[in-house]
Every structure is written in structure tokens, then in C-alpha cells.
Amino acid sequence: MPKMKTHSGASKRLHFTGTGKIRRAHAFHQHNFRHKTTQQNRRLRQGALVGPTEAAHVRRMLPYG
């Protein structure tokens, strides 16, 4: 059976932590900051973890994880 190819879009956006969880960035933090509160912008700067439902799909896209 051939090797599984890595989904290149997912590999640029998602990364595994040391314990095997998947890190992601928050959406809505590229532009239009004037309309968002400072508190919201601070929260969006932080990374987040992929939920358990989506994690199964991500693991299929990133076979090395």
C-alpha cells in the first residue's frame, strides 16, 4: 500500500503539541480590528486546540501525527 500524502493546507495551519493534541489559530484575526474590542483581539491572538470531533479528520489529513 502506498504512503499517505500529507494535506499541505492542513500542515501549514495545524501543529501537534508534545502530548499529541492539535493546535490551531483563531479565525477573524486578520483585518477590521477597528470594529473588534481590544479584549476580543487579545483573545484571538492566542492559539486554541482542535476539538475531539474535528481532531479525527485532522489526523487523517496529517498522517505523521
N, C-alpha and C positions, 0 to 999 in steps of 0.2 A: 504494500500500500504506500502511495507517495506521501511525502511530508505535507502537513497542513500549512497553508500560507497564512502569514500574519496580515490582518486587516490594517493597512497602512494608516488610514484615517484614525482608527482607534488607538494605534500605537503612539500617535502624536499627541493625543488628548488624555489618555488614561495611563496610569502607572501603578504598579503594585507596591504596597508597603512591605516592610520586613516580615510582617505576620501574615501576608497573603491577602490583605484587603485591597480594594481598588480605589485609588484616589482620583478625583475629578475636580475640575474648576467649576465655579458657579457661572451660570448664564447671566446675561443682562449687565455685564461689566465692561462694555467696550466704548459706549458713547452715550450722549444725552444725560450726563451726570447732573446737569443743572436741575433736572426735574426729580432727581432722587435725593433723599435726605442723606446727610453725612453719615448717620448711623447705618443706613442701608448700604452705602458704598463701602463702609468698613467691613460689614458682614460679607459682602460679595467678594471682597479681596481674599478672604480665607478659602482654603480648599474644602472639599467635602468628600464623603465616602459614597460609593455607589451602593444602592440598596440591594438587598438579597435577591429580589426578583430580577433586576437588571444584571446582577453580577453573573448569573448563569449565562446570559447572552454574551457578556463581555469576555468571559473565559473561553467561549467558543471562538471569538474573534482574535484573542491573544493566546495561542496555544502554549506559549512558553511559561505562562503564569502558574 
